[in-house]
Amino acid sequence: MLGRSIITILAVALNALMMLQLHAERIGQSVDIHPLDQLRRFVALEDPALRFALAGGLILGLLCGLMGSFLVVRKLSLVGDTISHAVLPGVAAGFLWNMEKDPVAILIGATTAGLLGMVLVTQLTRRTRLKEDTAMGMVLAGFFGIGICMMGMIQRLPTGSKSGIDKFLFGQAASLGWGDIQLMSVVGLLVLILILTFYKELLTTSFDPQFSGSIQIPVHTIEHGFMLLLAFAIVISLEAVGVVLVSAMLIIPAATAYLLCDRMHWMLFWACLIGMIAGAGGAFFSFLGQKLPTGPFMVLSASGLFALALAFAPRQGLVSRWWARHARSSRIRRENALKSIFHVLEKEHFAREGVTLIDLAHSRSQTLHETEKTCRELTRAGLASIAHEEKAVYLTPEGMRRAQTIVRNHRLWERYLTDAANYRPDHVHDDAEEIEHVLGEATVRMLERQLNFVDRDPHGKPIPSIQDISGQPKNRNPDGMTGYHTPS
Amino acid sequence: MMNLILPWDWQRVVIEPWTSGAEIYGWILLMGFLISATCGLIGNYLILRRMALIGDAISHSVLPGMAVAFLVSSGWKSAGDQLGATANLQEGLLHGWPILLGAILAGMVTSLLIELIHHRSRIKQDAAIGITFSTLFALGVVLISLFADKVDLDADCILHGEIAFIPLEPFLSVGGRALAPLPVIQMLGVASLTVLGIGLFYKELLISSFDPGLAKATGIRVRWIHYGLMVWLSIVVVSAFESVGAILVIAMLILPGATASLLSQSLRTMLGISVVHALLSSLGGLHLAIWLDTSIAGSMVVAGSGLFMIAWFLSPTQGLLKQCGKAGARG
């Protein structure tokens, strides 16, 4: 049974590949000769319809990225979803206005319906026991149901079946006309100017409404204005991306940007950029096929970028974070090994240059095999070299320097805990063991200065000084001794 | 405008569905009622657990699961599909199980992805929900438009379902007698299992919804209840999917429970009210759809929303009427 299932799955996958091939051929025959030619046509923007589709995708991406960033940081992501579904009856009503696809009528109808839905959500949460998620889900689906009924009625009309109103559900960028683009640009420009003008107010109310209230920012007006702009952004994106997936274009580029940076203005920049890439990508992919809807392809382009950011964003990415963790733990492992070598050397008062593996293993309470493995790791990092015939390990100058730095960090911190924080000397080792790997140069020097350049740790062992590490001869001048000038 | 809203014709709208059209409309009404009632029962728990939008997410993201299941099972289907007008139980199950399986998998993938994005990055839960379900939904739509001839779903079906085609589905026959359309039988099974499940686990569901801490302390596996509810939600959604589509099913999930929670405080009464709401909304929706000659599933949602508005107006504790009265008395 299992075998049969696997074979079937393979067969279907193969079939799917073949289908793609066939599909591509069919498009090639009907439009042009070769997929590459199609690509060239796309880049050269020969088709006016394509030019409109691309322009639409770009404007849409820009606006959705802009508004979506505020939505995501305000934790209102699903409000976009609610509004975008709730506009459907408004689209239908706008169409009924004069029985044709008039962009302005649809804009007015859809914006009204979206805002009405939002008001209903607010009223439901305020006046009943229903929670916000229930209210949003209900408004979303209830309005959508009304919209579906109205669309069913419109499509029954003689003019309705070729109205193109069904394009509003999944989006068809290719059906955008010059009028649509004009409207999109005007509304888009309006939204952009308003956002830039009130950027400071929007930023403050998004992050700290109480504070904004206290410095005389009209929080409620800003919020209502924001909802209006949001409704505008959703409505002008409708025809290109479709009612069902507008919310994705609001959330996904903004969430991707949220992973990439920490400052709001950079987030806006990245969200707009990613939105525009996704918009153009969606227009491109849907151009490759005959009747492919644009919206899903835009969303999938955006999701692809999101997945990349989720994995590889410099600081937030899963893979980047895993790699950083891995690098940190192996650095700590190396530093601990260097420290053990230093301790063995120190015990013999630096009489010998190298340390035998047996001694090292003994000092680290490890097996010989484990010790050898660690030393090989040090060798690869250029910090030590292994002499195989005498079974000993020698530190390179760099290795010695690093070992001294770690020991110095450790002992200074112990000293600091006993002197400045009144720890007992037998309680300080474990803490120092943790912190020695993360103390930076500047902190260590500050500690040293605060401890008056002590040269012994609480257990009486010498603390390596900066001269020991840099290999300079000792200087009587105390400034030279610590390697920096004390402020006079 | 006259063409848009058809004149009210008593004979056509009210009498005919129960006389000459009973054969067709009876099945549609039954299916509508079964779907709304099952969804409503589960929806009560979703609302209590503040998971209404997880319902939204699952209802969207079962789509790619179904599409893949259709692709996989089309191998079997094309071999022995000539089911004709009747099918026996075995064939019905053979046709149904990959899709159920696909939907369950998709539901689980959705839950896991939401948790992955939410817990492993700084993205908040609402954004994680939005990203996950819209991506999966887009994937489903793309699969369906690429393999339109292999996948027995289309855009209309995704959005508002095709409950009107229920009577045209192959009938299940037992002993040579045609009994009922297959989807109705399937939905009936899901509905009875839902009722059975709620009956069996009533206490566990109740406690874990209201007080997860107490539930854990009394030894109830709260996580298992959560995942069980998710899986069952996927099954319910996918059984309803072909009839009412991805988005209207959200209304079916939330509206009965929301109406009930306006009218009552006790969970038992709420469950009862949501079944009554399901019955009234499917009945009202059917007649509304016949009157206006439009989508039946959409009309059922409109009727359900209407019932909700009435409940909101008249609710004894939180109704608008009551609040107006209070304001009046105070002023």
Chai-1 contact restraints between the chains, C-beta under 6 A:
chainA,res_idxA,chainB,res_idxB,connection_type,confidence,min_distance_angstrom,max_distance_angstrom,comment,restraint_id
A,T8,B,G75,contact,1.0,0.0,6.0,A-B,restraint_1
A,I9,B,V72,contact,1.0,0.0,6.0,A-B,restraint_2
A,V12,B,L71,contact,1.0,0.0,6.0,A-B,restraint_3
A,V12,B,V72,contact,1.0,0.0,6.0,A-B,restraint_4
A,V72,B,A127,contact,1.0,0.0,6.0,A-B,restraint_5
A,K75,B,K124,contact,1.0,0.0,6.0,A-B,restraint_6
A,S77,B,D126,contact,1.0,0.0,6.0,A-B,restraint_7
A,S77,B,A127,contact,1.0,0.0,6.0,A-B,restraint_8
A,S77,B,G130,contact,1.0,0.0,6.0,A-B,restraint_9
A,L78,B,L53,contact,1.0,0.0,6.0,A-B,restraint_10
A,L78,B,D126,contact,1.0,0.0,6.0,A-B,restraint_11
A,L78,B,G130,contact,1.0,0.0,6.0,A-B,restraint_12
A,T128,B,Q318,contact,1.0,0.0,6.0,A-B,restraint_13
A,L130,B,A258,contact,1.0,0.0,6.0,A-B,restraint_14
A,K131,B,R50,contact,1.0,0.0,6.0,A-B,restraint_15
A,D133,B,R50,contact,1.0,0.0,6.0,A-B,restraint_16
A,D133,B,A52,contact,1.0,0.0,6.0,A-B,restraint_17
A,D133,B,L53,contact,1.0,0.0,6.0,A-B,restraint_18
A,T134,B,I47,contact,1.0,0.0,6.0,A-B,restraint_19
A,T134,B,A52,contact,1.0,0.0,6.0,A-B,restraint_20
A,T134,B,I254,contact,1.0,0.0,6.0,A-B,restraint_21
A,T134,B,A258,contact,1.0,0.0,6.0,A-B,restraint_22
A,G137,B,A52,contact,1.0,0.0,6.0,A-B,restraint_23
A,G137,B,L53,contact,1.0,0.0,6.0,A-B,restraint_24
A,G137,B,D56,contact,1.0,0.0,6.0,A-B,restraint_25
A,G137,B,I250,contact,1.0,0.0,6.0,A-B,restraint_26
A,G137,B,I254,contact,1.0,0.0,6.0,A-B,restraint_27
A,M138,B,I254,contact,1.0,0.0,6.0,A-B,restraint_28
A,M138,B,A258,contact,1.0,0.0,6.0,A-B,restraint_29
A,A141,B,I250,contact,1.0,0.0,6.0,A-B,restraint_30
A,A141,B,A251,contact,1.0,0.0,6.0,A-B,restraint_31
A,G142,B,A251,contact,1.0,0.0,6.0,A-B,restraint_32
A,G142,B,S305,contact,1.0,0.0,6.0,A-B,restraint_33
A,F144,B,I247,contact,1.0,0.0,6.0,A-B,restraint_34
A,G145,B,L248,contact,1.0,0.0,6.0,A-B,restraint_35
A,G145,B,A251,contact,1.0,0.0,6.0,A-B,restraint_36
A,G145,B,G298,contact,1.0,0.0,6.0,A-B,restraint_37
A,G145,B,V301,contact,1.0,0.0,6.0,A-B,restraint_38
A,G145,B,V302,contact,1.0,0.0,6.0,A-B,restraint_39
A,I146,B,V302,contact,1.0,0.0,6.0,A-B,restraint_40
A,I148,B,H160,contact,1.0,0.0,6.0,A-B,restraint_41
A,I148,B,S295,contact,1.0,0.0,6.0,A-B,restraint_42
A,I148,B,G298,contact,1.0,0.0,6.0,A-B,restraint_43
A,C149,B,T294,contact,1.0,0.0,6.0,A-B,restraint_44
A,C149,B,S295,contact,1.0,0.0,6.0,A-B,restraint_45
A,C149,B,G298,contact,1.0,0.0,6.0,A-B,restraint_46
A,C149,B,S299,contact,1.0,0.0,6.0,A-B,restraint_47
A,C149,B,V302,contact,1.0,0.0,6.0,A-B,restraint_48
A,G152,B,T294,contact,1.0,0.0,6.0,A-B,restraint_49
A,G152,B,S295,contact,1.0,0.0,6.0,A-B,restraint_50
A,M153,B,L4,contact,1.0,0.0,6.0,A-B,restraint_51
A,M153,B,L292,contact,1.0,0.0,6.0,A-B,restraint_52
A,M153,B,T294,contact,1.0,0.0,6.0,A-B,restraint_53
A,R156,B,D293,contact,1.0,0.0,6.0,A-B,restraint_54
A,L157,B,N3,contact,1.0,0.0,6.0,A-B,restraint_55
A,L169,B,L159,contact,1.0,0.0,6.0,A-B,restraint_56
A,L245,B,S134,contact,1.0,0.0,6.0,A-B,restraint_57
A,A248,B,S134,contact,1.0,0.0,6.0,A-B,restraint_58
A,I251,B,A127,contact,1.0,0.0,6.0,A-B,restraint_59
A,I251,B,G130,contact,1.0,0.0,6.0,A-B,restraint_60
A,I251,B,I131,contact,1.0,0.0,6.0,A-B,restraint_61
A,I252,B,I131,contact,1.0,0.0,6.0,A-B,restraint_62
A,A255,B,I123,contact,1.0,0.0,6.0,A-B,restraint_63
A,A255,B,A127,contact,1.0,0.0,6.0,A-B,restraint_64
A,A255,B,I131,contact,1.0,0.0,6.0,A-B,restraint_65
A,L292,B,S145,contact,1.0,0.0,6.0,A-B,restraint_66
A,P296,B,A138,contact,1.0,0.0,6.0,A-B,restraint_67
A,P296,B,V141,contact,1.0,0.0,6.0,A-B,restraint_68
A,P296,B,V142,contact,1.0,0.0,6.0,A-B,restraint_69
A,V299,B,S134,contact,1.0,0.0,6.0,A-B,restraint_70
A,V299,B,A138,contact,1.0,0.0,6.0,A-B,restraint_71
A,L300,B,A138,contact,1.0,0.0,6.0,A-B,restraint_72
A,S303,B,T135,contact,1.0,0.0,6.0,A-B,restraint_73
A,Q316,B,S121,contact,1.0,0.0,6.0,A-B,restraint_74
A,L318,B,R120,contact,1.0,0.0,6.0,A-B,restraint_75
